[in-house]
Amino acid sequence: MKKSLKKKVPVSRRKTLRHLDVTSTNISGVVLEVIRENSKRSGLKIDTISDLIRNLLGYKVDREVIINSIQHLIPLVDLEGQRVYPSAELLRSKDTSFFDTRKSTSRRAKRAVAKHIHDNMMSTLGAVFLDGGSACEAVAEEMARGEQSQFTVMTNNRKAVKAFMTNDKIRIHLTGGIYKSDDETFVGQEAVFDTRKFNVKHAIIGVSGLTPTHVFNHDILGEEYIKKQYWQIPAEWLIVPANLRKFEGKDASCFGVLCHAETTHVETGGDVYESMDEAIENKRKAWWNDKYGGDSTEESEIPRFKAEACIIVIEPEWMIDEEFEKEEKELRDVLMSKVEEINSNSRATRVCVVFSDVKRKDLKR
């Protein structure tokens, strides 16, 4: 390795990136990072990219794999002969205004939720899938600095990878796919992984909107397809980091039903369960008829989840009381009624909402 090449990569990054597990299916993320951090408008030679990757990972990646990955990254990069040129989008600021805006909202709530998920729902040596988005990035930060360790993580979240690289006890698998700066994630068919080869204990999926019956996302190009696939990961727990305001309603695209795939009909348990179960099933039918028309018993294009249970985690109740001041008390009551509706039907749907068990002092650390 030439000294000039080593100088292009900080020692700290060379050290922390070596625990990435790279194959022909997930090398695209590493290739993109190398091009982003080392390329100028004059581009990089493929041999240079190969040397940089070997320096980062500690072993050589086949040239064919690198070229194939570069082709998957077009139009973010342009391949001309033996030289790769970055696009203007790739050279601009790493944080886009769209992502920054989302990240700046509900910061304290996101951290409280992430801390609860890490401290109470995850275990050492666990295999985790982590979705894109700012709420999932907060979970990654807690995983990187928390007491639990030795995670094996599959992710399409570029920001999460940066957090994980500060902890060499976390083994990282990248999904691959096309990088979208709007959401700092990899999307498209290449971002879907084979759950038969990577078994997931906890699948952590980001949402932008919630109703008592469905989950929604922003519908960034390429996102809707992978969201539907991720929603069906056969994990032990499907974990949704959220906050109470996400129950204000729908977003651009619906990608999942808040009901287990094996629930063919709503079971009733008497008293409050009976009336609430009927009400929520009627809402599902009404939503389907309004969006698609026809019989709601037909096979839905919107999938149900296959994990053993779905757990939606929101901020602590004390934080909600502080967030919703007197003039918003009515809105708070409306949103809390949606939470209660979901929890009243958890026996049938296998979905529940929990409040983060986090105290004020825990967030000052």
N, C-alpha and C positions, 0 to 999 in steps of 0.2 A: 504494500500500500504506500503510495506516495505521500510524503509529509504534507504536501499542499492540499491533498484530499482530506487528511485527518484534521487539518485546521478548519475546514469548512463545517465540521460537526463538533459542537461543544462536547467536552469529555463527559459531562453529566448526562447528555442525551445518548452518547454511545453506550454508556453503562446501563442506563435504565431501559433502553430499547432492546437489549439482548434477550429479554425473557419473552418477547413476542413469538408466538408460534405461527409460522408462516407457511402456507401451502399454495398450490396453484390456484385455489379457490378464494384465498383471502389476501393475497399479496398486493392487490390494488391499493389498499389503504396505505401501506408502507411506501409504495412507489410514489403515491401522491404526496405524502409528507416529505419525501426526499426531494422531489421536484420543487415543491412549494418553498422549502427552506433554503435550497441551494441554487436554484435557477434564476438567472437574470433573463432579460429579453433575448440575449444571444443563445439561450437554450443550453442543454446538456447533452453530451454524447451518451449513448446507451452504455458503453463501457464504463463511463464515469458513474452513471447511476448504479450499475452493477457493483462497482467498487465501494460506493457509499453505503449501499445496502449491506454488503458483506462486513463493512466496518461497524455498522450499527448492530447487526445481529450476531456476528461472530461466526457465520458460515456463509457459503456461497449459494446464491439462488440461480437456477438455470436461466440462461439468456432467453430461451424461448418463453419461459414463464413471465419474465419481465416484459418482453415485447407484447405478449398476449394481454397482460395487464394494462399496458399503455394504450392499446387499442380499445380496451373497455372504458378508458378514461376520456376518450375523445367525446365532446369538443372542449373539455377542460384543458386538454393538452393537444398539441399538434405534432405528429410524427412525420418528419421529412428526411428520408434516407436514414442516416445513423444518428440524427440529432432530434431531441425532443424540445419543443418550445411551449412555454406556459401560456395560457390564455390571459386576457386582461382580467377576467373574473378571478383567476387563481392568484394573480399578483396583487390584487387590491387588499384592503384591510381584512384581517382574518375574521373579525366580528362584523357581521352585517347589521344594518339598522333594524331589520326585522327580528333577527335573533336577539339583539341587544334589548329591544323593546320588550320582548317576551321574558327575557331573563331578569329584567329590572322589576317586573311585577311580582308581588307577593314573595319577596325574597325571604323574609323571616319565616313565612309559612312553609316554603319549600325546604328550608333547612330543618325545621322542626319535623316535617314529614320524613325527610331523608334520614334524620337521626333515629326516629322511631323504627323505620324499616330496618336499618342496620343493626340497632341495638336489640330489637325484639323479634325480628322475623328471619334473620340470616344467621348462618352458622359457619364456623371454620371448615374449610375444604369443600364448601358448597359450589355447585355448578350453576351459574347464573346467566340468563340472557337479559341484557339491558338495552332498551330501546333508545331512540333519539329524543331530543327535546331538553329544555332547561331544567325541568323537574327531575328527569333522570340523570342529568349532569350533577345535580345536587346530591343524588344518591351515590354517584361515583366518587364524589369528593369525600363523603363520609366513609365509604368502603376503603378509600386510599389511606385515610388517616385514623380510622377507628381501631378498636381493639381486636375485632375479628380479622382473620387473615387467611392466606392460602386459598383465595378464591380462584376459580377458573371461570373466566367471563367470555361470553360471545357477545359482541356488540356491533352496531352500525353507527355508533355515536362518536364522532371525531373528538368532541370536547371531553367525553368520558375517557377516551384513550389517553389524552394528555394528563388527566388526573391519575389514571392507573400507572402511568410510567414513572410516577414519583415513588412507587412502592414495588420493589422487585419481588415481593411475595405474591403478587397477583399475576396470574398467567392470562394473557390476552389473546383471544381469537377475533380477527376482523371478518365481518361477513363478506366484504367485497361490495361491488355495486358501483353506481355512478354517484359521485359526490355532489351534493346540493348545498350551496352556501347559505341558502335561505334558512335552512334548519340545521346546518352543520352535521348532516348525516349522509349516509350512503343509502341509495334507494334503487328501485328497479329489481328485475328478476334475479340479478346476481347477488342481491342483498338477502335473499332467502336461503336459509341453510337447512341441511337434512337433519331433522330431529332424531333420526334413527342412528346417526353417527355422533351427534352431540346431544346427550341427554341433559335436560334442564330440570333442576329442582325448583328454582324460582324464576319466573318470567316477569320482568318489570316493564310495563307498557305505559307510555305517556298518552294522555288525552288532552284535548283542548275544550271539550264540552261534555256534559253528562245530563241525562234524563233518568228517571227511575227505570227505564227499559233499555236504553241504548247508549253507546259511547261514540264520540265524534272526534275528528281531527281537522287540521287546516286545509287538507287537500293540496299540499304542495305537489308539483308534478312528480309522479312516481311513488308518492307516499301511500296513497289509498291501497294499492295492490299489496305492498308489504305489510301494512297494518292489518289487513284481513288475514294474512298468513300468520303473523305473529300472534294475533288474538287466539289462534287455534293451537298454539304450542301445548303439547300434553305434559305440562309441568305439574308439580305438586301444588304449588300456589301460583296463581296469576295475581300479581300485585300492581295496583294502579295508584301512583302518587298523585294526589289532587289537592284541592282546597275547596271550601264551601262555595266560593263564587263560581266555580266551574259547573255548579248545578243550576246556574241561571239559564242554561239552555243549550241549544244545538249550535254546531259550527258547520262549515262548508260540506263536510263529508261524513256520513255514518259508516263505521267500519266494523261494528260488533254489537251483539245483543247481550244484555246482562242476564244471561240464563245459560245453564249448563246444557251441553249438546244432547245428553241422554234424557233430559226432561221432555217427555213427549206430551205431557199434559200437566196442568197445574194441580198439585195435590193440595187438599185442604186439611187443616188440623183442628177444625172447630173454632168456636168463638171468634176472636179477632182475625185469625188466619183465614178463615173462610171468606169473610167479606173483603179483606184486603187482597187475597189471591185472585178473586174474581175481578176486582177492580183493575189490578195491574195487567191481567191477561186481556181485558177489554182495551186497555191502552195500547198494548202491543198490536192488536188487531186494527185499531183505529189508525195507528201510525202507519202500518203496512198499507192499508187501503188508501190512505191519503197520499202516500208516496208512489205506490205502484199500481193500486187498483186491484181488483180481483180478490180471490180467496186467500186469506192470510195463512191458511194451512198448507199452501203450496211451498215447495222447497225455497227457502229464502236465499237471496243473493248476499244477505248480511249474515255472517256466521255467528253461531254461538261458540262459547269457549269450551275447550276440552280438558283444561286443568281440573284438579280435584275440587278446587274452590277459587273464587275470585274475591280478593280483599281490597277494597278501596280505602286508602289511608288519607285522612284530612288533618288539618291543623288541630291543636288542642282546643278544648272548649273555652279556656280562659282567653286564648288569642282571638277566638271568634267574638267573644263578648267585647273585647277591645276594638276589634276591626269594625264591627257593626255598631256605630254609635246610635244615639236615641232616634235620630231622623231616619235611620235605616233599620229600625227594629222590625218593621213590617216585612221588609225584604228578608231579613234573617229568619223570621218565622216561616216564610214561604219556602225558603231553601232547606231549612231544617225539617220541614214536613216531607220533603222529597227523600231526605236521609232516612227518616222514620219509615217511610213507605218501603224503601229497599230492605231495611232490616226486618220489617214485619213479614217479608216474603222470603227470607233467606233459607227457610226450610225447603222450599220448593226450588228456588233458583240457584242456591249455593253461592249467593252473593251477599256480602255484608260490608257495611261502612264502619270503620273504627276511627276514633279520635287519637291523635298522637299522644303518647304518654311522655311528655317532655315538659320540664319546668323552665321558668325564665332563666334561672342561673345556668342551666345546661347550654343555653344559646350564647352565653357570654364568653365561653371558652374558646 
